């Protein structure tokens, strides 16, 4: 086995996971990303992850799933339980990027919060505007975002360009704007803790 650990990951995490594997020289890891667009139909995530597990399960000593629950309502956990495979903790990527306590603080301060990450800022037009059909039916914007009050940009990097774009998207949605730098330290910590399991 050239690689002994496979990370089955959401495509929205690809940049961060590649950066971590290079930074930490985790040569034993191979990353297999699934399309980020699956988030628009979260009920399809468990089947896509399961199909990837079936494809690679005989090639790797360990498999770890770099998804949170991501709107599957526990179906992803049910699918992974059949294989004894772990995933990233939390309900969604905002949770493990920010850390549970920080995320709870943000969400409790304003339950009507729409979150952006670096990935979502970079691909806002494709995933949000086009993905939700707002480009074709502008009236859908007020329908989709009627119950939101603000945008919180959880930034993985210190990028003035991404921050400016995130603020523009908040204006586009007619929502207040706030920003919190999270970095990717929480994801790194989770993978380092998991590495202890992989070594055994």
N, C-alpha and C positions, 0 to 999 in steps of 0.2 A: 504494500500500500504506500504509494508515494506521499499521500496526505492521510493523516489518521483522523481528522475532524472535518466534518462538513457543516458549514453554517448555511441553512436555508433561510434566506433573508428577504424582507420586503425591499423592493427596488428603491424605495425612498431612503433607505439606510445605506445604500451602496457606497456612496462617497465617504461617509464616516467610517464604515467598516474597513474599507480598503486603506484609509489613512491609519487606522489603529493597527492593522496587521503589518503595515510597513514600519510604523513608528516603533512597535514592540517586537519586530522581527518574528512574528508568529508564522513561521514557514510551514508549520504543520496544519494550517487552516486553509481550506478552500471555501470560497464564497460562491453560492449559487443563488442569484437573485430572481425573484418573481416580479411580474409587472406591478408597478405602483398603482396602476389603474384598478387593480382588484379592490382597492378601498372604496370605490364607487359602488361595488356590489359585494359587500363583506361576506355574504352568505356563500360566495364562491371560494373564499380563502381556504377553508379546511380541505376541500377537494384538491385544490392546486398544491397545497403543502403535502397532502397524503400521496399524490401522484409522484411528487419529487422524492419523497422518502422511499417509495417503492422502487423508483428508478435507481437510487444510489445506495440503498441500505446494505448491499453486499460488498460495497467498495470501501466503506469507512468503518473504523472501530467505534466512532462516536458521531452522532448527529445532534446538532442543537438548532433550534428554530428561533431566528431573530425577528420574531413578531411578538407584539403584545396580543391581547384578545382581539383588538382592532374591530370591534363591532360585531363579532361572530356570536355573541351571546352565550359563550361557553362551549360552542361547537368545536372550536379549534382545540381546546383542552381535551374534549372527549375523543377527538381523533388522535391526538398525541398520546393519550393514555394507553392506547392499544399497543404502542411501540415502546412505552417507557421513556419517551423523549421529552426533555424540558424545553421551555421557551423563555423569552424575556418576561420579566414580571410586569404587572400592571394592565390597565384597561386599554392603553394606547401608547403611542410613542411619546406623546407629551408627558406622560407619567414618568417613563424611565429617562427621558432627557433631563427633565427638571428635578427628578427625585420626588418620591411620593409626598413628603411633607410640604415641599415648596409648591408642588402642583395643587395639593389640597388647599393651601393658603390662597393661591390665585383663584381657583375655581369657586371657593366659598365666598371670596370677596365679591365676585360677580359671576353667578351661574350662567348668565347669557354671554359667554365668551366664545369667540371663534378663534382658534389657534392657528398660527403659522409657524413653520419651521424653515430652515434654509431651503430645504428641498421644495416645500410648497411655495415659497417666494419665487424660486427660480422657475417653477412650472405652473404658476398661478393661472395663466391664460389657458393652458392646455387642460389642466385638471379641474379647475373651478369654472372658469368662464365657458370654455368649450365642453368640458366634461359634463357639466350640469345643464348645458343647453342655453345658457344665458346669452350667448352670442346670437343665437337664432330667435330666442324669445326673451327679450329684455325684461318683460314683466315678471319672469320667474325670480329675478333677483330679490324683489320685495317679498315673494312667497317663501323662498328658501331661508332668508335671513330676518324674517319678521320678529323672531324671538331673541335675536342677538342684540347685545348692547355695545360690545367692544371687540376689538381685535387685540390679542396679545401675541406678539412675535417672540417666540422662544428661539433665540439665536444661538447656533452652534459655533459661529465664527464672529470675529469683529470686522464686519464689512459695512462700510458707510453706504455702499451701493445697495446692498440687500436691505438695509434698514430704511433707506429712502423709498425703495420699491414697496416694502411692507406698509409704510405709511400711506403711500399712494393707493394701495389696495384697500386699506381701511377707509380712505376717503371715497373710493369707488363704491364700497358697500354701505357708505353712510354711517359708519360706526366709529366710536372713540378708539384711540390707539394707545397701547402700552407696549413696553419692550422689556424683556428679561434675558440676560445672557446666561445660557446653561452650559455651553461647551459640550464636550462629549465624555467628560470624566465619569459620569455615572454609568454609561454604557461600557467604558473601559473597565471599571471596577467589577461589573457583573461578569464580563468575559474572563477577567483574571480569576475571580472566584470559581467560575465554572471550570477553568483550566486545571484547578486542583483535582476536580472529579475526573477530568480526562486523563490525567497522569496515572491514575490508579487502575 
